[in-house]
Amino acid sequence: PGWDCHGLPIEHQVLKNLGPKKDTLSQAEVRKLCREYAEKFIDIQRDEFKRLGVFGDWDNPYLTMNYAYEACIVRELGKFVGSGGVYKGKKPVYWCGSCETALAEAEVEYGDHESPSISVKFSLPDAAKALPSVAGKNVSIVIWTTTPWTLVSNLAVALHPQFDYVAVDIGQNNVLIVAEALLSQSLQKFGIKDHKVLEKFKGKKLEGLKARHPFIDRESLVIVGEHVTLEAGTGIVHTAPGHGQEDYEVGLQYGLDVYAPVDHKARFTKEAGVFVGEHVHKANKGVINLLKEKGALLAEEKLIHSYPHCWRCKHPVIFRATEQWFISMKKNDLLKKVVENANVVTWVPGWGKDRFLSMVQDRPDWCISRQRAWGVSIVAFTCKDCGTLLLDQKVIDHVADIVEKEGADVWFTRPSSELLPAGTACAKCGKKDFDKEMDILDVWFDSGVSQAAVLKQRKELSWPADLYLEGSDQHRGWFQSSLLASVGTTGTAPYRAVLTHGFTVDGSGKKMSKSSGNVVAPQEVIDKYGAEVLRLWVSAADYRDDIRISPEILAHLAEAYRRIRNTSRYLLGNLSDFDPAKDAVGDDKLLEIDRWALHRLQKLTQRVGKAYDDFEFHIVFHAIHNFCAVDMSAFYLDILKDRLYTAKAASAERRSGQTAMYRVLSTLVRLMAPVLSFTADEVWSYMKDNARTPSVFLADFPQAEEKYVDDSLEARWDRLLAVRGETAKVLEALRKDKKIGHSLDAGVTLYAEAGLYDLLARHGNDLPFIFIVSSVALAKETEAPVDAFTSDTVKGLKIAAAPARGRKCGRCWMYLESVGTVKDHPEICMRCAGNLT
């Protein structure tokens, strides 16, 4: 087991607990408190995992804040540096103004958000250069945006090069330019009825023209880009390279400045003019009012749409261009190699691969820097004299050796001179004074290198991992960072398979939240039902979808658990006088019904084994539960009772039953062990020959034994079971008529066609025990009385039943005419009397 210990969630909570005092502490002091906070919850969670029955080397977990792990993080970064994959640059990244840091894509959650949706005119004074039909007219190109505040940073407007656009005369010498496909809905939104299309053209025709910004005295270049769509708006978008990835990328093609006049708190800087000091989201209203004043606002609406929020503080985030550290996706063909590796990994369920690839194929460079304190620092230095960056793998490895001995805190407590190798000098100016880089690494890099820090460092483990398992949100998180980190340093995926599960929702399928009052805490379930029911709940649901939980669902599973436990208890209880080493009978001595039980056991073993191999844990539960409830409790053990309780203790027929029961229990307990771990180990501890392994988890997992598989036997018994089911219907009718109480109060006559008759006759003496009645007579189907029950499901079967003749045996409870004929035992039947001697 292991814990990710660094990162914003812990630092955020520590600073929250500190209150105003946080401003008086150094980063080193904050880091010390973060470490203590992490240690506290590691201990709490460790105990909780143990209570859940999770196996692990709990005394030696891996912790990302352990010195050795921190040193590995630094060395893995060094490998990327050595291959030329790390650089520092100014790019727009997700930014949380509340947490004052850049965020990874995996640290962003999407939720509904209400944004202003506006259509804005950008004057196009030189439109006639490309469109002769608009000469002498006031031409405006119309953009659409849901982030009005980004207009402050606008440097261009973008059209799609191949879309059709139209210049529309709307009267009073005014012309608007919009996409032809969106013309009708746009004019309706603008409240314009009369119009005339002057010219139709492709977007690329306007490329290079210069529009005028609607409220700032500067030009806005007309550009084209493939990112423009016709899904909404006008088919034209405004471009702010400092506030969007697509805007940034298309801006690079035109040499646009990466302009973002926004500070670390998401407030406008002095470059934003009248909006200086205002939070960008609050500035939306001011921007819209300014557009109205300038006559540039054509339409304003409210739009509820999916919008990125910070995973920690839940506030809406922005794109903000800042100096950050990145791992290049293009360098060394990293992204290409990641996609190639993803295609050979096994994804469970299969759609996980498509989802993963959709998120990684076009992903931007990995922003690995964070402006926080609690994490592992990016090991880079800057020359104090000339500003030249020192980023060198040998230097990084030197620092890693120090970190391994003293921890990553050394970066915050020691001067550069004590961290750099002796004699290190600036490659440009030759000076030896350096400043340290104070950004820390993205914690997804921490977790992404776990394959190197754990699998490659522990002798008992192997690399790559057989399986990575997490929720579907980790297609953007751990699954992705691990693949990037591993492929970037080894060229190979760190896992052979990836399993994705859904999330826990309430009984109605709704997301759980404290405000909704529908949260079901694991500890509450354990306190009420025990850990086994919680484990059963996890395995019983198809994890590929969201998993529902409610008191009703748990109660249902508690009942299912009781059936499995009671079956195990019954088997164990009836083996108290059975020593498998001495009492087991040979396979050739097993009665047919016992061979049927072992046949069904092999089918169960095959199905459960395959389900485990395929990660189909819900099939494991349903198969085991069905075997216990139907094959065992409702049939086999039901008819076995007579043999167990009335036959001689060491008789061949009783030992045959016990031999089968022992094999059933031994296999069943091992099959259920991964799910019902406490129960399985408890049962195993009471089994007679458990000395060969003190725990069920040290025993071999069962494999199906082909010698017991007999499909023809199963086919015969399927027919007998069908007859048994039909007989039960007839007995239930007698019970409703108050003619009998228990089924043993009845005698049955079966009228069967030739083939079925022969099968029943083969089991003639056993039929009363199979059907749990006092007597069964057989006759030809043609001899059936007119009022006999005629089966609809078993061809050629009719049944008659009546209260059994004779007296009730005080021992086996059957009504038999032999009761009272044995002088020394006048209250029991002849069979029972014989079993007493």
Secondary structure, 3 states (H helix, E strand, C coil): CEECCCCHHHHHHHHHHHHHHHHHCCHHHHHHHHHHHHHHHHHHHHHHHHHCCCCCCCCCCEECCCHHHHHHHHHHHHHHHHCCCEEEEEEEEEEECCCCEEECHHHEEEEEEEEEEEEEEEECCCHHHCCHHHCCCEEEEEEEECCHHHHHHCCEEEECCCCEEEEEEEECCEEEEEEHHHHHHHHHHHCCCCCEEEEEEEHHHHCCCEEECCCCCCEEEEEECCCCCCCCCCCEEEECHHHCHHHHHHHHHCCCCCCCCECCCCEECHHHHHHCCCECCCHHHHHHHHHHHCCCEEEEEEEEEEEEEECCCCCECEEEEEEEEEECCCHHHHHHHHHHHHCCCEEECCHHHHHHHHHHCCCCCEECEECCCCCCECCCEEECCCCCEECCHHHHHHHHHHHHHHCCCHHHHCCHHHHCCCCCCCCCCCCCCEEECCCEECHHHHHHCHHHHHHCCCCCCCCCEEEEEEEHHHHCCHHHHHHHHHHHHHCCCCEEEEEEECCEEECCCCECCCCCCCCCCHHHHHHHHCHHHHHHHHHHCCCCCCEEECHHHHHHHHHHHHHHHHHHHHHHHCCCCCCHHHHCCCHHHCCHHHHHHHHHHHHHHHHHHHHHHCCCHHHHHHHHHHHHHHHHHHHHHHHHHHHHHHCCCCCHHHHHHHHHHHHHHHHHHHHHCCCCHHHHHHHHHHCCCHHHCCCHHHCCCCCCCHHHCCHHHHHHHHHHHHHHHHHHHHHHHHHHCCCCCCHHHEEEEEEECHHHHHHHHHCHHHHHHHHCCCEEEEEEHHHCCCCCEECCCCCCEEEEEEECCCEECCCCCCEECCCCCCCCCCCCCHHHHHHHC
